[in-house]
Amino acid sequence: MRTLATLGTALVALCTPIAALADPLTPTGKWSANTDGSAAVPPMGWSSWNAFNSDVDEEKVLASAQALIDTKLRDIGYRYVNIDDGWWLKRRQPDGRLLIRTSHFPSAATGADTSFRPFTDRLHAMGLKVGIYSDIGRNSCGQIYTPDFKNQPEGSVAEREVGLYGHVDQDIRLFFAEWNFDFLKVDGCGARGLPVDAPRVKSGLYRALTPLVDMQSLGGSDIGGIRGLYEQVHTALNTHAGDRPYVYSLCLWGAGDVRAWGKDVGNTSRTSDDIQPVWPRMLTNLDTVTHRALYAHPGSWNDPDMLFVGTGDFDAAHSAEARSHFALWAMLNAPLIIGYDLRKLTPDLLAIFGNADIVALNQDAAGNQAVLAYDSSEVQTFVKTLADGSKGVALFNRTASPAKAVLTAEQLKMLPTADVRLKNLWTKKEQSFRKEIAVTLAPHETLIFRATGTRRLPGGLYLSEQTGRVNPATDGVVVPQPDPTIYQSITPWTGTRGGGEHPQYGGWGGAEADRAPYGKLLRVAGTDFDTGIGVLANSRLEVRNQGYARFAAKVGINDSGQPRSGTTVFEIWGDGRLLTKSRPMGFGEAAVPLEAKVAGVRIVELVARGSGAANTGAPQPATWADAALYK
């Protein structure tokens, strides 16, 4: 399969006009991150998986839907009701139509074909939207990794092949044009777990499908092949969803370099393996998104997996942990998809899910994922700029001991000589400070505020404050590397067997807000900068300009680079036209000002064009320090 996919890619290249094989550094004047579908803000709702696994049925789903209405959670944004694994009976032969397990979804018993249309019509009439689950391979995760789970597909080998592989157009037409779903989650297990030597393949239970994804090896993954399969789904959605809004959720767990291309293909993209209801696993999933604020935008969000609030380490006996989990997901613009059995909802849990002030941070129209203003293994401070100019702020204690922390006006990009006003979004109490304020965080606590004050940059906005408008179309990463900063929790499915957890999730070294690549300090020739965009040379950033007249930055090679590793020229483009560029910049040279008039420009593009890296074999870190748009 990998050989065929590679050959197919080569044939496409041979048949493609030269003009279409564009240099990734060539500005296009266009925004390339996904805007198809309906995800101007992160989707919110409920999913069956964390509560019921594959033991899902119509009664449970409808009860959860009714709970969203009765608790008024629907009214603050929780509108998606998603069925995960367990709904299918088989793929009928020879026409390949998917049949529904009508013993669990009785309203689907509309005849020999079965149909979810009565079910989706009922939920739509309740003012809700409805989601369904599939897999990019022939078989689902439940079939491959959890065959003891309930409600797995039945019948012959072909009848049990319920995944999208070979049936993309047919299934998407069924889900959207006929059954009228609004949301599709596409897992990737079928493209990963069925090599020829897999026990269930050797036993004849399933057909082999040469893996396109290796969770432990980017080099062993067919990145083009797996991306191509997910792009087929994107194309089919645009064909069969018609003009109706939809959400396309990619679930490839950060594998296959999806963290570089997922934002261009789907509305949400999983950055991690499955979350579990334990504190260390939440830290793992959290860490896969914290350095990726520039890779999330309206229409394409980072997804650290569903909420486990209400269960395990996040149950009613662990209120600090439950509140932290929820607040952090809100700040990072993660989809707020509840995984709890809402039939058991308590007032305390409702107070978390229903905190409208915190939900508002997640649903803010500016679409800026929070940026790390302070980072350590113990305490982290996240700041996000909201559409009205105020800030969302979260101070997070990762540890099981109390921790002291200081929040500064500078971290908020506000003047330290003027009052900064804080509203605690849990207690609703207000206070103010100047310069800085000290707080004590209880174990695992997150304090979350909305902050207002006098902006440090009058008449302008730093690029790191508008992450939702900055897209690393090309981030300069030549060889994707595992991310060593992600907390390596013990996975419940392996325990402490084997040699332990290893860094995963390629993409380390990509573009960052207020940091250089690899999480390094923004510093050029010994001068520190607390704001800017750090990226590797041979990169191109797309910036959506909304009414600003001038762009300015100070540019240079970051001090985390290496001497004698080539030079970099910094270019500013407007709607595909070169506006200005720097001289070639080398390591150790002081940053130089670079600015251009951008009034009327729709897309500003920032290109850092490197001359090579003869000694290190890696591109130099390029710094757009103090990068900002001005009125």
Disulfide bonds with the S-S distance in Angstrom:
Cys141-Cys189 1.78
